[in-house]
Structures are given as C-alpha cells and as structure tokens.
Amino acid sequence: MESKFKSINNNDSVLSLSKNDKLFNECPMLTINQLITNIKYILRKFGNYDEKKIEEWFGEGVSCECLEIGTKSWQKGKMKLKITVDFCPIQSENDETIGNDIEDSPLDDLRRAMNQNT
C-alpha cells in the first residue's frame, strides 16, 4: 500500500490539532514554524543545549563521522537536523478530499488570468 503522506513545504502552513494530540501547552493551532520553534525549545530545556548549539544542529551542521551500511570505513563530514511535517488528507466516501468543498475565492478568476498571461 502506497503512503499518501506528502511533505508540507510551506512553514507558514497552519496545523489544527485536537486537544489530546497537543505536544505543547499552547493553542492547538500553530504554524509549522511554531512547531519547529517548540521542538527546538524542548531540546534547549531538556537537553541543556544553548541556542547557538541548537542553531548549529539545524543550520550549518556539526562535525561528525559516519559509518554507512555497506561501507568499510568511517567518513568525516558534517550532519544537520531537518524537521519535515508530512500530511495525509482524509478521503471521503466519494474519494474527494474533505475541505475541498470550500467555495472558490473571488480572486481565483484573477489568479487564473494572471497565470495565463505569464
């Protein structure tokens, strides 16, 4: 069975979680950026890492050595962490994505016209 999860590529996308699924003590609605910030906060608070070190792990990376399966020796380099959020829409009985029944925006005609001119 093929996974229908797809990465959310815009960190300004908003997630709305149920009260039972919240990981943080804040509103159940947050952007991907806020989620990433909260994960970094947990690393700082419970991992005793400072902000500079967290930014290294998620930014330019930290020096390390890697022994990959199938190789014979360690390779020096850098590693960094990357957080991705994957989403799988729930399908209705008609195999349409729930939420796609929202009326078209009045700006949709303008967007289509602009896209045709480019």
TIVO-2410 file (N, C-alpha, C; in nm, 3 decimals):
# residues 118
REC num residu      c1      c2      c3 atome chaine
REC   1      M   0.084  -0.119   0.000     N      A
REC   1      M   0.000   0.000   0.000    CA      A
REC   1      M   0.088   0.125   0.000     C      A
REC   2      E   0.065   0.213  -0.093     N      A
REC   2      E   0.147   0.334  -0.107    CA      A
REC   2      E   0.102   0.439  -0.006     C      A
REC   3      S   0.199   0.503   0.057     N      A
REC   3      S   0.169   0.608   0.153    CA      A
REC   3      S   0.120   0.732   0.079     C      A
REC   4      K   0.016   0.795   0.133     N      A
REC   4      K  -0.038   0.916   0.072    CA      A
REC   4      K   0.008   1.040   0.148     C      A
REC   5      F   0.103   1.021   0.240     N      A
REC   5      F   0.157   1.136   0.312    CA      A
REC   5      F   0.247   1.215   0.219     C      A
REC   6      K   0.232   1.347   0.224     N      A
REC   6      K   0.317   1.436   0.145    CA      A
REC   6      K   0.372   1.544   0.235     C      A
REC   7      S   0.495   1.585   0.210     N      A
REC   7      S   0.558   1.689   0.291    CA      A
REC   7      S   0.489   1.822   0.270     C      A
REC   8      I   0.472   1.895   0.380     N      A
REC   8      I   0.421   2.032   0.373    CA      A
REC   8      I   0.544   2.120   0.356     C      A
REC   9      N   0.555   2.187   0.243     N      A
REC   9      N   0.676   2.261   0.210    CA      A
REC   9      N   0.673   2.407   0.254     C      A
REC  10      N   0.559   2.456   0.297     N      A
REC  10      N   0.548   2.595   0.339    CA      A
REC  10      N   0.540   2.601   0.491     C      A
REC  11      N   0.642   2.656   0.555     N      A
REC  11      N   0.647   2.660   0.701    CA      A
REC  11      N   0.547   2.757   0.761     C      A
REC  12      D   0.475   2.832   0.679     N      A
REC  12      D   0.368   2.918   0.729    CA      A
REC  12      D   0.233   2.847   0.727     C      A
REC  13      S   0.230   2.722   0.678     N      A
REC  13      S   0.107   2.644   0.680    CA      A
REC  13      S   0.064   2.623   0.825     C      A
REC  14      V  -0.066   2.615   0.847     N      A
REC  14      V  -0.121   2.606   0.982    CA      A
REC  14      V  -0.175   2.466   1.008     C      A
REC  15      L  -0.144   2.414   1.126     N      A
REC  15      L  -0.197   2.286   1.172    CA      A
REC  15      L  -0.297   2.312   1.283     C      A
REC  16      S  -0.405   2.238   1.285     N      A
REC  16      S  -0.502   2.245   1.394    CA      A
REC  16      S  -0.510   2.106   1.455     C      A
REC  17      L  -0.461   2.091   1.576     N      A
REC  17      L  -0.454   1.962   1.643    CA      A
REC  17      L  -0.568   1.948   1.743     C      A
REC  18      S  -0.608   1.823   1.768     N      A
REC  18      S  -0.708   1.801   1.872    CA      A
REC  18      S  -0.642   1.824   2.008     C      A
REC  19      K  -0.723   1.851   2.110     N      A
REC  19      K  -0.669   1.877   2.243    CA      A
REC  19      K  -0.585   1.759   2.293     C      A
REC  20      N  -0.622   1.639   2.256     N      A
REC  20      N  -0.550   1.520   2.301    CA      A
REC  20      N  -0.416   1.501   2.232     C      A
REC  21      D  -0.397   1.565   2.118     N      A
REC  21      D  -0.274   1.546   2.040    CA      A
REC  21      D  -0.174   1.659   2.054     C      A
REC  22      K  -0.204   1.757   2.139     N      A
REC  22      K  -0.110   1.868   2.159    CA      A
REC  22      K   0.015   1.819   2.229     C      A
REC  23      L   0.131   1.866   2.183     N      A
REC  23      L   0.258   1.835   2.248    CA      A
REC  23      L   0.302   1.949   2.338     C      A
REC  24      F   0.240   2.063   2.322     N      A
REC  24      F   0.285   2.183   2.390    CA      A
REC  24      F   0.168   2.247   2.463     C      A
REC  25      N   0.196   2.327   2.563     N      A
REC  25      N   0.093   2.393   2.642    CA      A
REC  25      N   0.049   2.523   2.579     C      A
REC  26      E   0.002   2.517   2.458     N      A
REC  26      E  -0.047   2.638   2.393    CA      A
REC  26      E  -0.166   2.602   2.307     C      A
REC  27      C  -0.211   2.696   2.233     N      A
REC  27      C  -0.326   2.678   2.145    CA      A
REC  27      C  -0.303   2.557   2.054     C      A
REC  28      P  -0.408   2.478   2.030     N      A
REC  28      P  -0.390   2.361   1.943    CA      A
REC  28      P  -0.369   2.397   1.796     C      A
REC  29      M  -0.371   2.527   1.763     N      A
REC  29      M  -0.349   2.569   1.626    CA      A
REC  29      M  -0.214   2.640   1.618     C      A
REC  30      L  -0.126   2.593   1.529     N      A
REC  30      L   0.006   2.653   1.517    CA      A
REC  30      L   0.060   2.633   1.377     C      A
REC  31      T   0.154   2.720   1.339     N      A
REC  31      T   0.219   2.706   1.208    CA      A
REC  31      T   0.332   2.604   1.219     C      A
REC  32      I   0.381   2.560   1.104     N      A
REC  32      I   0.495   2.469   1.102    CA      A
REC  32      I   0.614   2.537   1.167     C      A
REC  33      N   0.634   2.667   1.142     N      A
REC  33      N   0.744   2.742   1.206    CA      A
REC  33      N   0.732   2.736   1.358     C      A
REC  34      Q   0.610   2.755   1.410     N      A
REC  34      Q   0.590   2.749   1.555    CA      A
REC  34      Q   0.620   2.609   1.609     C      A
REC  35      L   0.581   2.507   1.535     N      A
REC  35      L   0.609   2.369   1.575    CA      A
REC  35      L   0.760   2.345   1.584     C      A
REC  36      I   0.834   2.391   1.483     N      A
REC  36      I   0.979   2.376   1.482    CA      A
REC  36      I   1.042   2.452   1.598     C      A
REC  37      T   0.993   2.575   1.623     N      A
REC  37      T   1.043   2.654   1.736    CA      A
REC  37      T   1.019   2.581   1.868     C      A
REC  38      N   0.901   2.520   1.883     N      A
REC  38      N   0.870   2.446   2.005    CA      A
REC  38      N   0.960   2.323   2.023     C      A
REC  39      I   0.989   2.255   1.914     N      A
REC  39      I   1.079   2.139   1.922    CA      A
REC  39      I   1.218   2.183   1.964     C      A
REC  40      K   1.265   2.294   1.908     N      A
REC  40      K   1.396   2.348   1.947    CA      A
REC  40      K   1.395   2.389   2.095     C      A
REC  41      Y   1.284   2.445   2.141     N      A
REC  41      Y   1.272   2.483   2.283    CA      A
REC  41      Y   1.284   2.360   2.373     C      A
REC  42      I   1.220   2.251   2.334     N      A
REC  42      I   1.228   2.128   2.413    CA      A
REC  42      I   1.372   2.078   2.418     C      A
REC  43      L   1.442   2.086   2.306     N      A
REC  43      L   1.583   2.044   2.304    CA      A
REC  43      L   1.667   2.130   2.399     C      A
REC  44      R   1.642   2.262   2.397     N      A
REC  44      R   1.716   2.352   2.486    CA      A
REC  44      R   1.685   2.323   2.632     C      A
REC  45      K   1.556   2.309   2.662     N      A
REC  45      K   1.514   2.295   2.800    CA      A
REC  45      K   1.554   2.160   2.860     C      A
REC  46      F   1.530   2.053   2.789     N      A
REC  46      F   1.552   1.921   2.844    CA      A
REC  46      F   1.686   1.861   2.804     C      A
REC  47      G   1.750   1.917   2.703     N      A
REC  47      G   1.880   1.867   2.661    CA      A
REC  47      G   1.994   1.951   2.712     C      A
REC  48      N   1.961   2.062   2.779     N      A
REC  48      N   2.063   2.154   2.830    CA      A
REC  48      N   2.157   2.203   2.721     C      A
REC  49      Y   2.102   2.229   2.602     N      A
REC  49      Y   2.180   2.285   2.493    CA      A
REC  49      Y   2.150   2.434   2.483     C      A
REC  50      D   2.251   2.514   2.450     N      A
REC  50      D   2.225   2.656   2.433    CA      A
REC  50      D   2.175   2.684   2.291     C      A
REC  51      E   2.124   2.804   2.272     N      A
REC  51      E   2.063   2.844   2.145    CA      A
REC  51      E   2.163   2.831   2.029     C      A
REC  52      K   2.287   2.869   2.051     N      A
REC  52      K   2.389   2.862   1.945    CA      A
REC  52      K   2.409   2.717   1.899     C      A
REC  53      K   2.413   2.625   1.994     N      A
REC  53      K   2.434   2.484   1.959    CA      A
REC  53      K   2.313   2.428   1.883     C      A
REC  54      I   2.192   2.464   1.927     N      A
REC  54      I   2.071   2.418   1.858    CA      A
REC  54      I   2.071   2.469   1.714     C      A
REC  55      E   2.107   2.597   1.696     N      A
REC  55      E   2.110   2.655   1.562    CA      A
REC  55      E   2.216   2.587   1.476     C      A
REC  56      E   2.327   2.545   1.534     N      A
REC  56      E   2.429   2.470   1.458    CA      A
REC  56      E   2.371   2.338   1.409     C      A
REC  57      W   2.300   2.269   1.497     N      A
REC  57      W   2.244   2.138   1.461    CA      A
REC  57      W   2.142   2.151   1.348     C      A
REC  58      F   2.066   2.261   1.347     N      A
REC  58      F   1.964   2.279   1.245    CA      A
REC  58      F   2.010   2.369   1.131     C      A
REC  59      G   2.126   2.431   1.143     N      A
REC  59      G   2.174   2.525   1.042    CA      A
REC  59      G   2.289   2.469   0.962     C      A
REC  60      E   2.410   2.517   0.997     N      A
REC  60      E   2.528   2.478   0.918    CA      A
REC  60      E   2.574   2.335   0.947     C      A
REC  61      G   2.523   2.275   1.054     N      A
REC  61      G   2.559   2.137   1.085    CA      A
REC  61      G   2.674   2.130   1.183     C      A
REC  62      V   2.698   2.009   1.234     N      A
REC  62      V   2.806   1.984   1.329    CA      A
REC  62      V   2.898   1.875   1.274     C      A
REC  63      S   3.025   1.884   1.308     N      A
REC  63      S   3.123   1.785   1.261    CA      A
REC  63      S   3.093   1.648   1.320     C      A
REC  64      C   3.114   1.546   1.239     N      A
REC  64      C   3.092   1.409   1.286    CA      A
REC  64      C   3.162   1.313   1.191     C      A
REC  65      E   3.153   1.187   1.224     N      A
REC  65      E   3.197   1.080   1.134    CA      A
REC  65      E   3.079   0.988   1.115     C      A
REC  66      C   3.068   0.930   0.995     N      A
REC  66      C   2.954   0.845   0.962    CA      A
REC  66      C   3.005   0.712   0.906     C      A
REC  67      L   2.950   0.604   0.957     N      A
REC  67      L   2.978   0.470   0.905    CA      A
REC  67      L   2.847   0.419   0.845     C      A
REC  68      E   2.837   0.427   0.714     N      A
REC  68      E   2.714   0.385   0.647    CA      A
REC  68      E   2.717   0.235   0.621     C      A
REC  69      I   2.599   0.177   0.618     N      A
REC  69      I   2.586   0.034   0.586    CA      A
REC  69      I   2.646   0.010   0.448     C      A
REC  70      G   2.727  -0.091   0.437     N      A
REC  70      G   2.786  -0.125   0.309    CA      A
REC  70      G   2.921  -0.059   0.282     C      A
REC  71      T   2.964   0.031   0.371     N      A
REC  71      T   3.096   0.092   0.352    CA      A
REC  71      T   3.193   0.028   0.450     C      A
REC  72      K   3.323   0.045   0.423     N      A
REC  72      K   3.425  -0.021   0.503    CA      A
REC  72      K   3.489   0.071   0.605     C      A
REC  73      S   3.469   0.200   0.592     N      A
REC  73      S   3.537   0.289   0.684    CA      A
REC  73      S   3.450   0.410   0.718     C      A
REC  74      W   3.489   0.476   0.826     N      A
REC  74      W   3.422   0.598   0.869    CA      A
REC  74      W   3.456   0.710   0.772     C      A
REC  75      Q   3.359   0.799   0.749     N      A
REC  75      Q   3.383   0.914   0.664    CA      A
REC  75      Q   3.356   1.040   0.746     C      A
REC  76      K   3.454   1.132   0.745     N      A
REC  76      K   3.439   1.257   0.818    CA      A
REC  76      K   3.350   1.353   0.739     C      A
REC  77      G   3.275   1.434   0.811     N      A
REC  77      G   3.189   1.531   0.745    CA      A
REC  77      G   3.107   1.608   0.846     C      A
REC  78      K   2.992   1.654   0.804     N      A
REC  78      K   2.900   1.728   0.890    CA      A
REC  78      K   2.762   1.666   0.877     C      A
REC  79      M   2.684   1.681   0.984     N      A
REC  79      M   2.545   1.640   0.979    CA      A
REC  79      M   2.461   1.753   1.035     C      A
REC  80      K   2.336   1.760   0.988     N      A
REC  80      K   2.243   1.858   1.043    CA      A
REC  80      K   2.105   1.795   1.051     C      A
REC  81      L   2.025   1.849   1.141     N      A
REC  81      L   1.889   1.800   1.158    CA      A
REC  81      L   1.795   1.881   1.070     C      A
REC  82      K   1.694   1.814   1.020     N      A
REC  82      K   1.593   1.880   0.938    CA      A
REC  82      K   1.459   1.824   0.983     C      A
REC  83      I   1.366   1.912   1.013     N      A
REC  83      I   1.233   1.870   1.054    CA      A
REC  83      I   1.139   1.888   0.937     C      A
REC  84      T   1.071   1.781   0.899     N      A
REC  84      T   0.968   1.791   0.796    CA      A
REC  84      T   0.837   1.743   0.855     C      A
REC  85      V   0.731   1.802   0.809     N      A
REC  85      V   0.598   1.763   0.852    CA      A
REC  85      V   0.528   1.705   0.730     C      A
REC  86      D   0.480   1.583   0.743     N      A
REC  86      D   0.407   1.518   0.635    CA      A
REC  86      D   0.258   1.519   0.669     C      A
REC  87      F   0.175   1.530   0.568     N      A
REC  87      F   0.031   1.537   0.586    CA      A
REC  87      F  -0.038   1.441   0.491     C      A
REC  88      C  -0.140   1.373   0.539     N      A
REC  88      C  -0.220   1.283   0.456    CA      A
REC  88      C  -0.366   1.324   0.471     C      A
REC  89      P  -0.427   1.380   0.366     N      A
REC  89      P  -0.567   1.420   0.377    CA      A
REC  89      P  -0.657   1.298   0.391     C      A
REC  90      I  -0.763   1.312   0.470     N      A
REC  90      I  -0.861   1.205   0.486    CA      A
REC  90      I  -0.955   1.210   0.367     C      A
REC  91      Q  -0.979   1.096   0.307     N      A
REC  91      Q  -1.065   1.089   0.190    CA      A
REC  91      Q  -1.208   1.058   0.232     C      A
REC  92      S  -1.305   1.122   0.166     N      A
REC  92      S  -1.446   1.094   0.193    CA      A
REC  92      S  -1.487   0.972   0.112     C      A
REC  93      E  -1.614   0.930   0.127     N      A
REC  93      E  -1.663   0.814   0.053    CA      A
REC  93      E  -1.658   0.836  -0.098     C      A
REC  94      N  -1.670   0.961  -0.141     N      A
REC  94      N  -1.666   0.993  -0.284    CA      A
REC  94      N  -1.524   1.011  -0.332     C      A
REC  95      D  -1.425   0.978  -0.247     N      A
REC  95      D  -1.283   0.990  -0.279    CA      A
REC  95      D  -1.243   1.133  -0.308     C      A
REC  96      E  -1.312   1.228  -0.244     N      A
REC  96      E  -1.276   1.368  -0.255    CA      A
REC  96      E  -1.217   1.410  -0.121     C      A
REC  97      T  -1.120   1.496  -0.126     N      A
REC  97      T  -1.058   1.544  -0.003    CA      A
REC  97      T  -1.156   1.628   0.076     C      A
REC  98      I  -1.170   1.596   0.204     N      A
REC  98      I  -1.256   1.675   0.290    CA      A
REC  98      I  -1.199   1.815   0.296     C      A
REC  99      G  -1.285   1.913   0.283     N      A
REC  99      G  -1.240   2.051   0.287    CA      A
REC  99      G  -1.227   2.112   0.148     C      A
REC 100      N  -1.233   2.030   0.045     N      A
REC 100      N  -1.223   2.084  -0.090    CA      A
REC 100      N  -1.356   2.139  -0.140     C      A
REC 101      D  -1.460   2.132  -0.057     N      A
REC 101      D  -1.589   2.183  -0.098    CA      A
REC 101      D  -1.605   2.331  -0.064     C      A
REC 102      I  -1.497   2.396  -0.026     N      A
REC 102      I  -1.499   2.538   0.004    CA      A
REC 102      I  -1.522   2.615  -0.125     C      A
REC 103      E  -1.608   2.716  -0.117     N      A
REC 103      E  -1.638   2.796  -0.237    CA      A
REC 103      E  -1.511   2.860  -0.292     C      A
REC 104      D  -1.511   2.879  -0.424     N      A
REC 104      D  -1.398   2.946  -0.488    CA      A
REC 104      D  -1.387   3.089  -0.437     C      A
REC 105      S  -1.265   3.134  -0.425     N      A
REC 105      S  -1.239   3.271  -0.384    CA      A
REC 105      S  -1.270   3.363  -0.501     C      A
REC 106      P  -1.318   3.484  -0.475     N      A
REC 106      P  -1.340   3.580  -0.583    CA      A
REC 106      P  -1.210   3.614  -0.657     C      A
REC 107      L  -1.097   3.586  -0.594     N      A
REC 107      L  -0.968   3.616  -0.657    CA      A
REC 107      L  -0.922   3.504  -0.751     C      A
REC 108      D  -0.991   3.389  -0.749     N      A
REC 108      D  -0.948   3.277  -0.833    CA      A
REC 108      D  -0.948   3.313  -0.982     C      A
REC 109      D  -1.050   3.387  -1.028     N      A
REC 109      D  -1.054   3.428  -1.169    CA      A
REC 109      D  -0.935   3.516  -1.203     C      A
REC 110      L  -0.901   3.607  -1.113     N      A
REC 110      L  -0.787   3.696  -1.133    CA      A
REC 110      L  -0.657   3.615  -1.138     C      A
REC 111      R  -0.643   3.518  -1.048     N      A
REC 111      R  -0.522   3.433  -1.047    CA      A
REC 111      R  -0.510   3.356  -1.178     C      A
REC 112      R  -0.621   3.299  -1.224     N      A
REC 112      R  -0.618   3.223  -1.350    CA      A
REC 112      R  -0.577   3.312  -1.466     C      A
REC 113      A  -0.631   3.434  -1.470     N      A
REC 113      A  -0.598   3.527  -1.577    CA      A
REC 113      A  -0.450   3.565  -1.573     C      A
REC 114      M  -0.398   3.587  -1.452     N      A
REC 114      M  -0.256   3.622  -1.438    CA      A
REC 114      M  -0.167   3.507  -1.481     C      A
REC 115      N  -0.206   3.383  -1.446     N      A
REC 115      N  -0.127   3.267  -1.483    CA      A
REC 115      N  -0.128   3.245  -1.633     C      A
REC 116      Q  -0.237   3.277  -1.700     N      A
REC 116      Q  -0.244   3.262  -1.846    CA      A
REC 116      Q  -0.158   3.364  -1.918     C      A
REC 117      N  -0.139   3.480  -1.855     N      A
REC 117      N  -0.058   3.586  -1.917    CA      A
REC 117      N   0.090   3.567  -1.894     C      A
REC 118      T   0.130   3.472  -1.810     N      A
REC 118      T   0.274   3.453  -1.783    CA      A
REC 118      T   0.328   3.337  -1.859     C      A
***
